[in-house]
């Protein structure tokens, strides 16, 4: 189980580790976006600096309409588990998002009043 934290507007943030192609581990804060239906999204410059493997271009429906993303394969460590996940990216993408697939086999507990935010095993 991992502890998260609430952003200034109540956003749900969790710390994840990204693994670069050279094996370096970079720890980042990722925003859990329950409207995002993929694993991970981030700026293309960050994905390329990690040395992730390019897969293809992909159209996605977003709140701003249909948008073109580049799809890469990335490796992350989340709750002590190493995972290979699809990474959607584009230029000037704000922050790092994790989406609904992270919740498929994990229990999300959110109690903002008590300051509790965890994501762990069912």
Secondary structure, DSSP 8 states (H G I E B T S, - for coil): -EEEEE-TTS-EEEEEEEE-TTS-EEEEEEEE-TT--SSEEEEHHHHHHHT-EEEEEEEEEETTEEEEEEEEEEEEEETTEEEEEEEEEETT--S-EE-GGGGTTEEEEEETTTTEEEEEE-
